[in-house]
Amino acid sequence: MSKIVNGSSLQPVSGGAPKQIVLLLHGYGSSGADLISLAPHWRQSLPDALFLAPNAPQRCGWGAGGGGFQWWGLSAFTPQALAAGAAGAAPAIDAFIDRKLDQYGLSEADLAIVGFSQGTMMALHVGLRRTRPVAAIVGYSGMLTGAPELAHHPITKPPVLLIHGSSDPIVPVSALHAAKKDLEHLGIEVTTHVSHGLGHSVDPVGLRMGGEFVMKALGAEANAARASR
């Protein structure tokens, strides 16, 4: 099994030990340095959160300067190939999560997983199959892989937010609607948002919604209210 290294991270703005972890999983051909760019928009609302944006374990020749990473090689786009790819990449992410939760004395209830594109596929695959439910899963511009298997697999049911651009040329917005249908069929609470005219990207509305969803799931809203009294 390939081992994931940290990639990029931002420590809690509170200056204290992390009380929550937000795990950011990048897309195909990208890196943790790219997805960590979400964190500055959310840090003030999550002052005790550690943001971790690891690099996927495999190098790929696609991306800026040919130096990007992949969770698995996208040689085929059939449902079977995508499901197999996500399943093969999952153990490395699970091991990384286990290591970080143990390092900081935290549990899945203190963890939110956020993905973009291929990272969304991994966030959903890993997040639904943990033995204990994570606080939340947020997926941008991605899809659900291995849906038929989930009906026959022990899963947890964390709240899920899916956000997609209506004009995404890489992963069509129909993937959001299919994922919502499949997840709701499993009894998972799903919130969705489609950004009109947006391509394979994250816009300010999606950025705000993702931050608010994670903040609510991790209990930061309640903590902030208590601190202001």
Biotite code that builds the C-alpha atoms (Angstrom):
import biotite.structure as struc

atoms = struc.array([
    struc.Atom([0.000, 0.000, 0.000], chain_id="A", res_id=1, res_name="MET", atom_name="CA", element="C"),
    struc.Atom([1.302, 3.454, -0.926], chain_id="A", res_id=2, res_name="SER", atom_name="CA", element="C"),
    struc.Atom([1.687, 5.862, 1.955], chain_id="A", res_id=3, res_name="LYS", atom_name="CA", element="C"),
    struc.Atom([0.296, 9.386, 1.852], chain_id="A", res_id=4, res_name="ILE", atom_name="CA", element="C"),
    struc.Atom([2.452, 12.219, 3.114], chain_id="A", res_id=5, res_name="VAL", atom_name="CA", element="C"),
    struc.Atom([1.198, 15.526, 4.430], chain_id="A", res_id=6, res_name="ASN", atom_name="CA", element="C"),
    struc.Atom([1.463, 17.653, 1.314], chain_id="A", res_id=7, res_name="GLY", atom_name="CA", element="C"),
    struc.Atom([0.086, 20.991, 2.525], chain_id="A", res_id=8, res_name="SER", atom_name="CA", element="C"),
    struc.Atom([-1.442, 21.952, 5.850], chain_id="A", res_id=9, res_name="SER", atom_name="CA", element="C"),
    struc.Atom([-2.583, 24.917, 7.918], chain_id="A", res_id=10, res_name="LEU", atom_name="CA", element="C"),
    struc.Atom([-2.524, 24.808, 11.707], chain_id="A", res_id=11, res_name="GLN", atom_name="CA", element="C"),
    struc.Atom([-5.459, 26.100, 13.818], chain_id="A", res_id=12, res_name="PRO", atom_name="CA", element="C"),
    struc.Atom([-5.635, 29.895, 13.906], chain_id="A", res_id=13, res_name="VAL", atom_name="CA", element="C"),
    struc.Atom([-6.374, 29.610, 17.629], chain_id="A", res_id=14, res_name="SER", atom_name="CA", element="C"),
    struc.Atom([-2.782, 28.564, 18.167], chain_id="A", res_id=15, res_name="GLY", atom_name="CA", element="C"),
    struc.Atom([-3.897, 25.624, 20.253], chain_id="A", res_id=16, res_name="GLY", atom_name="CA", element="C"),
    struc.Atom([-3.990, 21.892, 19.648], chain_id="A", res_id=17, res_name="ALA", atom_name="CA", element="C"),
    struc.Atom([-6.398, 20.835, 16.894], chain_id="A", res_id=18, res_name="PRO", atom_name="CA", element="C"),
    struc.Atom([-9.914, 19.999, 18.024], chain_id="A", res_id=19, res_name="LYS", atom_name="CA", element="C"),
    struc.Atom([-11.107, 19.184, 14.513], chain_id="A", res_id=20, res_name="GLN", atom_name="CA", element="C"),
    struc.Atom([-9.526, 18.074, 11.243], chain_id="A", res_id=21, res_name="ILE", atom_name="CA", element="C"),
    struc.Atom([-10.674, 19.112, 7.781], chain_id="A", res_id=22, res_name="VAL", atom_name="CA", element="C"),
    struc.Atom([-9.200, 16.716, 5.235], chain_id="A", res_id=23, res_name="LEU", atom_name="CA", element="C"),
    struc.Atom([-8.973, 18.151, 1.713], chain_id="A", res_id=24, res_name="LEU", atom_name="CA", element="C"),
    struc.Atom([-8.606, 15.646, -1.147], chain_id="A", res_id=25, res_name="LEU", atom_name="CA", element="C"),
    struc.Atom([-7.461, 17.132, -4.455], chain_id="A", res_id=26, res_name="HIS", atom_name="CA", element="C"),
    struc.Atom([-8.462, 16.187, -7.971], chain_id="A", res_id=27, res_name="GLY", atom_name="CA", element="C"),
    struc.Atom([-6.659, 14.277, -10.707], chain_id="A", res_id=28, res_name="TYR", atom_name="CA", element="C"),
    struc.Atom([-3.390, 15.894, -11.776], chain_id="A", res_id=29, res_name="GLY", atom_name="CA", element="C"),
    struc.Atom([-3.487, 18.384, -8.928], chain_id="A", res_id=30, res_name="SER", atom_name="CA", element="C"),
    struc.Atom([-1.909, 18.458, -5.458], chain_id="A", res_id=31, res_name="SER", atom_name="CA", element="C"),
    struc.Atom([-2.544, 19.343, -1.847], chain_id="A", res_id=32, res_name="GLY", atom_name="CA", element="C"),
    struc.Atom([-0.987, 22.742, -2.495], chain_id="A", res_id=33, res_name="ALA", atom_name="CA", element="C"),
    struc.Atom([-3.916, 23.499, -4.794], chain_id="A", res_id=34, res_name="ASP", atom_name="CA", element="C"),
    struc.Atom([-6.766, 22.426, -2.534], chain_id="A", res_id=35, res_name="LEU", atom_name="CA", element="C"),
    struc.Atom([-5.317, 23.974, 0.619], chain_id="A", res_id=36, res_name="ILE", atom_name="CA", element="C"),
    struc.Atom([-6.429, 27.251, -1.009], chain_id="A", res_id=37, res_name="SER", atom_name="CA", element="C"),
    struc.Atom([-9.924, 26.532, 0.352], chain_id="A", res_id=38, res_name="LEU", atom_name="CA", element="C"),
    struc.Atom([-8.698, 26.678, 3.941], chain_id="A", res_id=39, res_name="ALA", atom_name="CA", element="C"),
    struc.Atom([-8.046, 30.438, 4.302], chain_id="A", res_id=40, res_name="PRO", atom_name="CA", element="C"),
    struc.Atom([-11.709, 31.071, 3.467], chain_id="A", res_id=41, res_name="HIS", atom_name="CA", element="C"),
    struc.Atom([-12.860, 28.797, 6.296], chain_id="A", res_id=42, res_name="TRP", atom_name="CA", element="C"),
    struc.Atom([-10.223, 29.118, 9.016], chain_id="A", res_id=43, res_name="ARG", atom_name="CA", element="C"),
    struc.Atom([-11.714, 32.050, 10.913], chain_id="A", res_id=44, res_name="GLN", atom_name="CA", element="C"),
    struc.Atom([-14.998, 30.163, 11.304], chain_id="A", res_id=45, res_name="SER", atom_name="CA", element="C"),
    struc.Atom([-13.136, 27.020, 12.350], chain_id="A", res_id=46, res_name="LEU", atom_name="CA", element="C"),
    struc.Atom([-10.387, 28.422, 14.595], chain_id="A", res_id=47, res_name="PRO", atom_name="CA", element="C"),
    struc.Atom([-9.549, 25.079, 16.223], chain_id="A", res_id=48, res_name="ASP", atom_name="CA", element="C"),
    struc.Atom([-9.418, 23.082, 12.985], chain_id="A", res_id=49, res_name="ALA", atom_name="CA", element="C"),
    struc.Atom([-6.311, 21.620, 11.420], chain_id="A", res_id=50, res_name="LEU", atom_name="CA", element="C"),
    struc.Atom([-6.522, 21.649, 7.617], chain_id="A", res_id=51, res_name="PHE", atom_name="CA", element="C"),
    struc.Atom([-4.700, 18.783, 5.904], chain_id="A", res_id=52, res_name="LEU", atom_name="CA", element="C"),
    struc.Atom([-4.323, 18.576, 2.123], chain_id="A", res_id=53, res_name="ALA", atom_name="CA", element="C"),
    struc.Atom([-2.144, 15.541, 1.354], chain_id="A", res_id=54, res_name="PRO", atom_name="CA", element="C"),
    struc.Atom([-0.764, 14.680, -2.038], chain_id="A", res_id=55, res_name="ASN", atom_name="CA", element="C"),
    struc.Atom([-2.159, 11.522, -3.604], chain_id="A", res_id=56, res_name="ALA", atom_name="CA", element="C"),
    struc.Atom([0.437, 8.705, -3.524], chain_id="A", res_id=57, res_name="PRO", atom_name="CA", element="C"),
    struc.Atom([0.864, 8.376, -7.295], chain_id="A", res_id=58, res_name="GLN", atom_name="CA", element="C"),
    struc.Atom([2.532, 10.835, -9.637], chain_id="A", res_id=59, res_name="ARG", atom_name="CA", element="C"),
    struc.Atom([0.907, 11.498, -12.968], chain_id="A", res_id=60, res_name="CYS", atom_name="CA", element="C"),
    struc.Atom([2.108, 13.261, -16.078], chain_id="A", res_id=61, res_name="GLY", atom_name="CA", element="C"),
    struc.Atom([-0.886, 15.558, -16.222], chain_id="A", res_id=62, res_name="TRP", atom_name="CA", element="C"),
    struc.Atom([-1.247, 18.877, -14.460], chain_id="A", res_id=63, res_name="GLY", atom_name="CA", element="C"),
    struc.Atom([0.848, 21.999, -14.056], chain_id="A", res_id=64, res_name="ALA", atom_name="CA", element="C"),
    struc.Atom([4.348, 21.215, -15.267], chain_id="A", res_id=65, res_name="GLY", atom_name="CA", element="C"),
    struc.Atom([3.467, 17.531, -15.432], chain_id="A", res_id=66, res_name="GLY", atom_name="CA", element="C"),
    struc.Atom([4.012, 17.344, -11.700], chain_id="A", res_id=67, res_name="GLY", atom_name="CA", element="C"),
    struc.Atom([0.532, 16.496, -10.510], chain_id="A", res_id=68, res_name="GLY", atom_name="CA", element="C"),
    struc.Atom([-0.698, 13.565, -8.460], chain_id="A", res_id=69, res_name="PHE", atom_name="CA", element="C"),
    struc.Atom([-3.479, 11.017, -8.876], chain_id="A", res_id=70, res_name="GLN", atom_name="CA", element="C"),
    struc.Atom([-5.396, 8.791, -6.490], chain_id="A", res_id=71, res_name="TRP", atom_name="CA", element="C"),
    struc.Atom([-5.431, 6.256, -9.305], chain_id="A", res_id=72, res_name="TRP", atom_name="CA", element="C"),
    struc.Atom([-4.789, 6.297, -13.042], chain_id="A", res_id=73, res_name="GLY", atom_name="CA", element="C"),
    struc.Atom([-7.824, 7.300, -15.080], chain_id="A", res_id=74, res_name="LEU", atom_name="CA", element="C"),
    struc.Atom([-7.261, 4.875, -17.942], chain_id="A", res_id=75, res_name="SER", atom_name="CA", element="C"),
    struc.Atom([-10.951, 3.941, -18.199], chain_id="A", res_id=76, res_name="ALA", atom_name="CA", element="C"),
    struc.Atom([-14.161, 5.725, -17.252], chain_id="A", res_id=77, res_name="PHE", atom_name="CA", element="C"),
    struc.Atom([-16.594, 2.834, -16.955], chain_id="A", res_id=78, res_name="THR", atom_name="CA", element="C"),
    struc.Atom([-18.462, 2.556, -13.648], chain_id="A", res_id=79, res_name="PRO", atom_name="CA", element="C"),
    struc.Atom([-16.557, -0.654, -12.915], chain_id="A", res_id=80, res_name="GLN", atom_name="CA", element="C"),
    struc.Atom([-13.152, 0.953, -13.539], chain_id="A", res_id=81, res_name="ALA", atom_name="CA", element="C"),
    struc.Atom([-13.963, 4.008, -11.422], chain_id="A", res_id=82, res_name="LEU", atom_name="CA", element="C"),
    struc.Atom([-15.223, 1.858, -8.557], chain_id="A", res_id=83, res_name="ALA", atom_name="CA", element="C"),
    struc.Atom([-12.123, -0.334, -8.712], chain_id="A", res_id=84, res_name="ALA", atom_name="CA", element="C"),
    struc.Atom([-9.838, 2.695, -8.798], chain_id="A", res_id=85, res_name="GLY", atom_name="CA", element="C"),
    struc.Atom([-11.440, 4.286, -5.749], chain_id="A", res_id=86, res_name="ALA", atom_name="CA", element="C"),
    struc.Atom([-11.370, 0.988, -3.849], chain_id="A", res_id=87, res_name="ALA", atom_name="CA", element="C"),
    struc.Atom([-7.676, 0.547, -4.630], chain_id="A", res_id=88, res_name="GLY", atom_name="CA", element="C"),
    struc.Atom([-6.793, 4.053, -3.451], chain_id="A", res_id=89, res_name="ALA", atom_name="CA", element="C"),
    struc.Atom([-8.884, 3.958, -0.272], chain_id="A", res_id=90, res_name="ALA", atom_name="CA", element="C"),
    struc.Atom([-6.504, 2.074, 2.087], chain_id="A", res_id=91, res_name="PRO", atom_name="CA", element="C"),
    struc.Atom([-3.858, 4.794, 1.836], chain_id="A", res_id=92, res_name="ALA", atom_name="CA", element="C"),
    struc.Atom([-6.374, 7.468, 2.796], chain_id="A", res_id=93, res_name="ILE", atom_name="CA", element="C"),
    struc.Atom([-7.805, 5.369, 5.606], chain_id="A", res_id=94, res_name="ASP", atom_name="CA", element="C"),
    struc.Atom([-4.307, 4.821, 6.997], chain_id="A", res_id=95, res_name="ALA", atom_name="CA", element="C"),
    struc.Atom([-3.603, 8.566, 6.812], chain_id="A", res_id=96, res_name="PHE", atom_name="CA", element="C"),
    struc.Atom([-6.859, 9.327, 8.643], chain_id="A", res_id=97, res_name="ILE", atom_name="CA", element="C"),
    struc.Atom([-6.124, 6.723, 11.313], chain_id="A", res_id=98, res_name="ASP", atom_name="CA", element="C"),
    struc.Atom([-2.652, 8.157, 11.818], chain_id="A", res_id=99, res_name="ARG", atom_name="CA", element="C"),
    struc.Atom([-3.836, 11.747, 12.150], chain_id="A", res_id=100, res_name="LYS", atom_name="CA", element="C"),
    struc.Atom([-6.785, 10.989, 14.445], chain_id="A", res_id=101, res_name="LEU", atom_name="CA", element="C"),
    struc.Atom([-4.451, 9.003, 16.700], chain_id="A", res_id=102, res_name="ASP", atom_name="CA", element="C"),
    struc.Atom([-1.780, 11.714, 16.595], chain_id="A", res_id=103, res_name="GLN", atom_name="CA", element="C"),
    struc.Atom([-4.172, 14.387, 17.864], chain_id="A", res_id=104, res_name="TYR", atom_name="CA", element="C"),
    struc.Atom([-6.408, 12.222, 20.047], chain_id="A", res_id=105, res_name="GLY", atom_name="CA", element="C"),
    struc.Atom([-9.473, 12.893, 17.919], chain_id="A", res_id=106, res_name="LEU", atom_name="CA", element="C"),
    struc.Atom([-12.272, 10.718, 16.497], chain_id="A", res_id=107, res_name="SER", atom_name="CA", element="C"),
    struc.Atom([-14.268, 10.551, 13.280], chain_id="A", res_id=108, res_name="GLU", atom_name="CA", element="C"),
    struc.Atom([-16.814, 12.898, 14.868], chain_id="A", res_id=109, res_name="ALA", atom_name="CA", element="C"),
    struc.Atom([-14.096, 15.571, 14.714], chain_id="A", res_id=110, res_name="ASP", atom_name="CA", element="C"),
    struc.Atom([-13.327, 14.960, 11.029], chain_id="A", res_id=111, res_name="LEU", atom_name="CA", element="C"),
    struc.Atom([-14.809, 16.493, 7.877], chain_id="A", res_id=112, res_name="ALA", atom_name="CA", element="C"),
    struc.Atom([-13.694, 15.224, 4.458], chain_id="A", res_id=113, res_name="ILE", atom_name="CA", element="C"),
    struc.Atom([-13.795, 17.612, 1.504], chain_id="A", res_id=114, res_name="VAL", atom_name="CA", element="C"),
    struc.Atom([-13.006, 16.545, -2.046], chain_id="A", res_id=115, res_name="GLY", atom_name="CA", element="C"),
    struc.Atom([-12.759, 18.009, -5.520], chain_id="A", res_id=116, res_name="PHE", atom_name="CA", element="C"),
    struc.Atom([-13.377, 15.899, -8.666], chain_id="A", res_id=117, res_name="SER", atom_name="CA", element="C"),
    struc.Atom([-11.412, 12.647, -8.213], chain_id="A", res_id=118, res_name="GLN", atom_name="CA", element="C"),
    struc.Atom([-10.967, 13.726, -4.594], chain_id="A", res_id=119, res_name="GLY", atom_name="CA", element="C"),
    struc.Atom([-14.765, 13.788, -4.230], chain_id="A", res_id=120, res_name="THR", atom_name="CA", element="C"),
    struc.Atom([-14.885, 10.193, -5.425], chain_id="A", res_id=121, res_name="MET", atom_name="CA", element="C"),
    struc.Atom([-12.385, 9.339, -2.689], chain_id="A", res_id=122, res_name="MET", atom_name="CA", element="C"),
    struc.Atom([-14.149, 11.428, -0.024], chain_id="A", res_id=123, res_name="ALA", atom_name="CA", element="C"),
    struc.Atom([-17.401, 9.579, -0.642], chain_id="A", res_id=124, res_name="LEU", atom_name="CA", element="C"),
    struc.Atom([-15.788, 6.166, -0.940], chain_id="A", res_id=125, res_name="HIS", atom_name="CA", element="C"),
    struc.Atom([-13.771, 6.478, 2.268], chain_id="A", res_id=126, res_name="VAL", atom_name="CA", element="C"),
    struc.Atom([-16.181, 8.616, 4.263], chain_id="A", res_id=127, res_name="GLY", atom_name="CA", element="C"),
    struc.Atom([-19.135, 6.255, 3.875], chain_id="A", res_id=128, res_name="LEU", atom_name="CA", element="C"),
    struc.Atom([-17.110, 3.163, 4.732], chain_id="A", res_id=129, res_name="ARG", atom_name="CA", element="C"),
    struc.Atom([-15.410, 4.249, 7.954], chain_id="A", res_id=130, res_name="ARG", atom_name="CA", element="C"),
    struc.Atom([-16.457, 2.114, 10.925], chain_id="A", res_id=131, res_name="THR", atom_name="CA", element="C"),
    struc.Atom([-17.619, 5.276, 12.709], chain_id="A", res_id=132, res_name="ARG", atom_name="CA", element="C"),
    struc.Atom([-19.331, 8.193, 10.947], chain_id="A", res_id=133, res_name="PRO", atom_name="CA", element="C"),
    struc.Atom([-17.310, 11.264, 10.063], chain_id="A", res_id=134, res_name="VAL", atom_name="CA", element="C"),
    struc.Atom([-18.866, 14.646, 10.818], chain_id="A", res_id=135, res_name="ALA", atom_name="CA", element="C"),
    struc.Atom([-19.492, 15.563, 7.173], chain_id="A", res_id=136, res_name="ALA", atom_name="CA", element="C"),
    struc.Atom([-18.523, 14.980, 3.557], chain_id="A", res_id=137, res_name="ILE", atom_name="CA", element="C"),
    struc.Atom([-18.383, 17.822, 1.029], chain_id="A", res_id=138, res_name="VAL", atom_name="CA", element="C"),
    struc.Atom([-17.888, 16.987, -2.649], chain_id="A", res_id=139, res_name="GLY", atom_name="CA", element="C"),
    struc.Atom([-17.174, 19.494, -5.404], chain_id="A", res_id=140, res_name="TYR", atom_name="CA", element="C"),
    struc.Atom([-17.427, 18.582, -9.100], chain_id="A", res_id=141, res_name="SER", atom_name="CA", element="C"),
    struc.Atom([-17.282, 14.838, -8.505], chain_id="A", res_id=142, res_name="GLY", atom_name="CA", element="C"),
    struc.Atom([-19.314, 11.653, -8.538], chain_id="A", res_id=143, res_name="MET", atom_name="CA", element="C"),
    struc.Atom([-20.221, 8.634, -6.469], chain_id="A", res_id=144, res_name="LEU", atom_name="CA", element="C"),
    struc.Atom([-18.405, 5.443, -7.452], chain_id="A", res_id=145, res_name="THR", atom_name="CA", element="C"),
    struc.Atom([-19.439, 1.906, -6.573], chain_id="A", res_id=146, res_name="GLY", atom_name="CA", element="C"),
    struc.Atom([-23.049, 2.789, -5.771], chain_id="A", res_id=147, res_name="ALA", atom_name="CA", element="C"),
    struc.Atom([-24.439, -0.751, -6.285], chain_id="A", res_id=148, res_name="PRO", atom_name="CA", element="C"),
    struc.Atom([-21.914, -2.148, -3.806], chain_id="A", res_id=149, res_name="GLU", atom_name="CA", element="C"),
    struc.Atom([-22.968, 0.265, -1.064], chain_id="A", res_id=150, res_name="LEU", atom_name="CA", element="C"),
    struc.Atom([-26.339, -1.406, -0.686], chain_id="A", res_id=151, res_name="ALA", atom_name="CA", element="C"),
    struc.Atom([-24.546, -4.600, 0.362], chain_id="A", res_id=152, res_name="HIS", atom_name="CA", element="C"),
    struc.Atom([-21.752, -3.038, 2.408], chain_id="A", res_id=153, res_name="HIS", atom_name="CA", element="C"),
    struc.Atom([-21.798, -1.848, 6.027], chain_id="A", res_id=154, res_name="PRO", atom_name="CA", element="C"),
    struc.Atom([-21.757, 1.935, 5.750], chain_id="A", res_id=155, res_name="ILE", atom_name="CA", element="C"),
    struc.Atom([-22.084, 4.977, 7.950], chain_id="A", res_id=156, res_name="THR", atom_name="CA", element="C"),
    struc.Atom([-24.402, 7.846, 7.054], chain_id="A", res_id=157, res_name="LYS", atom_name="CA", element="C"),
    struc.Atom([-22.770, 11.239, 7.603], chain_id="A", res_id=158, res_name="PRO", atom_name="CA", element="C"),
    struc.Atom([-24.416, 14.342, 6.141], chain_id="A", res_id=159, res_name="PRO", atom_name="CA", element="C"),
    struc.Atom([-23.254, 15.010, 2.574], chain_id="A", res_id=160, res_name="VAL", atom_name="CA", element="C"),
    struc.Atom([-23.083, 18.237, 0.566], chain_id="A", res_id=161, res_name="LEU", atom_name="CA", element="C"),
    struc.Atom([-22.579, 17.983, -3.193], chain_id="A", res_id=162, res_name="LEU", atom_name="CA", element="C"),
    struc.Atom([-21.822, 21.063, -5.308], chain_id="A", res_id=163, res_name="ILE", atom_name="CA", element="C"),
    struc.Atom([-21.393, 21.136, -9.079], chain_id="A", res_id=164, res_name="HIS", atom_name="CA", element="C"),
    struc.Atom([-21.211, 23.543, -11.986], chain_id="A", res_id=165, res_name="GLY", atom_name="CA", element="C"),
    struc.Atom([-24.007, 23.274, -14.547], chain_id="A", res_id=166, res_name="SER", atom_name="CA", element="C"),
    struc.Atom([-21.481, 23.642, -17.383], chain_id="A", res_id=167, res_name="SER", atom_name="CA", element="C"),
    struc.Atom([-18.813, 21.247, -16.096], chain_id="A", res_id=168, res_name="ASP", atom_name="CA", element="C"),
    struc.Atom([-17.101, 19.753, -19.193], chain_id="A", res_id=169, res_name="PRO", atom_name="CA", element="C"),
    struc.Atom([-15.072, 17.193, -17.206], chain_id="A", res_id=170, res_name="ILE", atom_name="CA", element="C"),
    struc.Atom([-17.611, 15.610, -14.863], chain_id="A", res_id=171, res_name="VAL", atom_name="CA", element="C"),
    struc.Atom([-21.161, 16.337, -16.076], chain_id="A", res_id=172, res_name="PRO", atom_name="CA", element="C"),
    struc.Atom([-23.636, 17.780, -13.608], chain_id="A", res_id=173, res_name="VAL", atom_name="CA", element="C"),
    struc.Atom([-25.755, 14.665, -14.119], chain_id="A", res_id=174, res_name="SER", atom_name="CA", element="C"),
    struc.Atom([-23.241, 12.955, -11.795], chain_id="A", res_id=175, res_name="ALA", atom_name="CA", element="C"),
    struc.Atom([-24.503, 15.126, -8.930], chain_id="A", res_id=176, res_name="LEU", atom_name="CA", element="C"),
    struc.Atom([-28.119, 14.138, -9.546], chain_id="A", res_id=177, res_name="HIS", atom_name="CA", element="C"),
    struc.Atom([-27.210, 10.448, -9.808], chain_id="A", res_id=178, res_name="ALA", atom_name="CA", element="C"),
    struc.Atom([-25.201, 10.584, -6.577], chain_id="A", res_id=179, res_name="ALA", atom_name="CA", element="C"),
    struc.Atom([-28.001, 12.355, -4.737], chain_id="A", res_id=180, res_name="LYS", atom_name="CA", element="C"),
    struc.Atom([-30.506, 9.702, -5.825], chain_id="A", res_id=181, res_name="LYS", atom_name="CA", element="C"),
    struc.Atom([-28.220, 6.811, -4.873], chain_id="A", res_id=182, res_name="ASP", atom_name="CA", element="C"),
    struc.Atom([-27.244, 8.285, -1.498], chain_id="A", res_id=183, res_name="LEU", atom_name="CA", element="C"),
    struc.Atom([-30.797, 9.163, -0.525], chain_id="A", res_id=184, res_name="GLU", atom_name="CA", element="C"),
    struc.Atom([-31.854, 5.633, -1.451], chain_id="A", res_id=185, res_name="HIS", atom_name="CA", element="C"),
    struc.Atom([-29.364, 4.475, 1.204], chain_id="A", res_id=186, res_name="LEU", atom_name="CA", element="C"),
    struc.Atom([-30.898, 6.791, 3.795], chain_id="A", res_id=187, res_name="GLY", atom_name="CA", element="C"),
    struc.Atom([-28.129, 9.390, 3.700], chain_id="A", res_id=188, res_name="ILE", atom_name="CA", element="C"),
    struc.Atom([-29.024, 13.057, 4.118], chain_id="A", res_id=189, res_name="GLU", atom_name="CA", element="C"),
    struc.Atom([-27.827, 14.908, 1.007], chain_id="A", res_id=190, res_name="VAL", atom_name="CA", element="C"),
    struc.Atom([-27.774, 18.633, 0.299], chain_id="A", res_id=191, res_name="THR", atom_name="CA", element="C"),
    struc.Atom([-26.980, 19.764, -3.246], chain_id="A", res_id=192, res_name="THR", atom_name="CA", element="C"),
    struc.Atom([-26.263, 22.987, -5.081], chain_id="A", res_id=193, res_name="HIS", atom_name="CA", element="C"),
    struc.Atom([-25.744, 23.571, -8.801], chain_id="A", res_id=194, res_name="VAL", atom_name="CA", element="C"),
    struc.Atom([-23.893, 26.746, -9.784], chain_id="A", res_id=195, res_name="SER", atom_name="CA", element="C"),
    struc.Atom([-25.374, 27.979, -13.077], chain_id="A", res_id=196, res_name="HIS", atom_name="CA", element="C"),
    struc.Atom([-22.811, 28.432, -15.851], chain_id="A", res_id=197, res_name="GLY", atom_name="CA", element="C"),
    struc.Atom([-19.883, 27.201, -13.759], chain_id="A", res_id=198, res_name="LEU", atom_name="CA", element="C"),
    struc.Atom([-17.391, 24.755, -15.252], chain_id="A", res_id=199, res_name="GLY", atom_name="CA", element="C"),
    struc.Atom([-15.075, 22.334, -13.424], chain_id="A", res_id=200, res_name="HIS", atom_name="CA", element="C"),
    struc.Atom([-14.339, 24.663, -10.555], chain_id="A", res_id=201, res_name="SER", atom_name="CA", element="C"),
    struc.Atom([-15.519, 26.119, -7.245], chain_id="A", res_id=202, res_name="VAL", atom_name="CA", element="C"),
    struc.Atom([-17.256, 29.491, -7.160], chain_id="A", res_id=203, res_name="ASP", atom_name="CA", element="C"),
    struc.Atom([-17.771, 31.874, -4.202], chain_id="A", res_id=204, res_name="PRO", atom_name="CA", element="C"),
    struc.Atom([-21.262, 30.510, -3.479], chain_id="A", res_id=205, res_name="VAL", atom_name="CA", element="C"),
    struc.Atom([-20.001, 26.939, -3.373], chain_id="A", res_id=206, res_name="GLY", atom_name="CA", element="C"),
    struc.Atom([-17.067, 27.999, -1.232], chain_id="A", res_id=207, res_name="LEU", atom_name="CA", element="C"),
    struc.Atom([-19.369, 29.689, 1.290], chain_id="A", res_id=208, res_name="ARG", atom_name="CA", element="C"),
    struc.Atom([-21.805, 26.774, 1.372], chain_id="A", res_id=209, res_name="MET", atom_name="CA", element="C"),
    struc.Atom([-19.013, 24.269, 1.921], chain_id="A", res_id=210, res_name="GLY", atom_name="CA", element="C"),
    struc.Atom([-17.569, 26.264, 4.793], chain_id="A", res_id=211, res_name="GLY", atom_name="CA", element="C"),
    struc.Atom([-20.934, 26.702, 6.487], chain_id="A", res_id=212, res_name="GLU", atom_name="CA", element="C"),
    struc.Atom([-21.723, 22.993, 6.088], chain_id="A", res_id=213, res_name="PHE", atom_name="CA", element="C"),
    struc.Atom([-18.430, 21.929, 7.650], chain_id="A", res_id=214, res_name="VAL", atom_name="CA", element="C"),
    struc.Atom([-18.709, 24.499, 10.427], chain_id="A", res_id=215, res_name="MET", atom_name="CA", element="C"),
    struc.Atom([-22.183, 23.286, 11.364], chain_id="A", res_id=216, res_name="LYS", atom_name="CA", element="C"),
    struc.Atom([-21.186, 19.632, 11.233], chain_id="A", res_id=217, res_name="ALA", atom_name="CA", element="C"),
    struc.Atom([-18.151, 20.123, 13.448], chain_id="A", res_id=218, res_name="LEU", atom_name="CA", element="C"),
    struc.Atom([-20.138, 22.074, 16.020], chain_id="A", res_id=219, res_name="GLY", atom_name="CA", element="C"),
    struc.Atom([-18.176, 25.258, 15.439], chain_id="A", res_id=220, res_name="ALA", atom_name="CA", element="C"),
    struc.Atom([-21.375, 27.321, 15.255], chain_id="A", res_id=221, res_name="GLU", atom_name="CA", element="C"),
    struc.Atom([-22.373, 26.281, 18.759], chain_id="A", res_id=222, res_name="ALA", atom_name="CA", element="C"),
    struc.Atom([-18.854, 26.851, 20.066], chain_id="A", res_id=223, res_name="ASN", atom_name="CA", element="C"),
    struc.Atom([-18.741, 30.339, 18.531], chain_id="A", res_id=224, res_name="ALA", atom_name="CA", element="C"),
    struc.Atom([-22.110, 31.228, 20.064], chain_id="A", res_id=225, res_name="ALA", atom_name="CA", element="C"),
    struc.Atom([-20.969, 30.102, 23.495], chain_id="A", res_id=226, res_name="ARG", atom_name="CA", element="C"),
    struc.Atom([-17.751, 32.086, 23.207], chain_id="A", res_id=227, res_name="ALA", atom_name="CA", element="C"),
    struc.Atom([-19.650, 35.280, 22.329], chain_id="A", res_id=228, res_name="SER", atom_name="CA", element="C"),
    struc.Atom([-21.860, 35.164, 25.422], chain_id="A", res_id=229, res_name="ARG", atom_name="CA", element="C"),
])
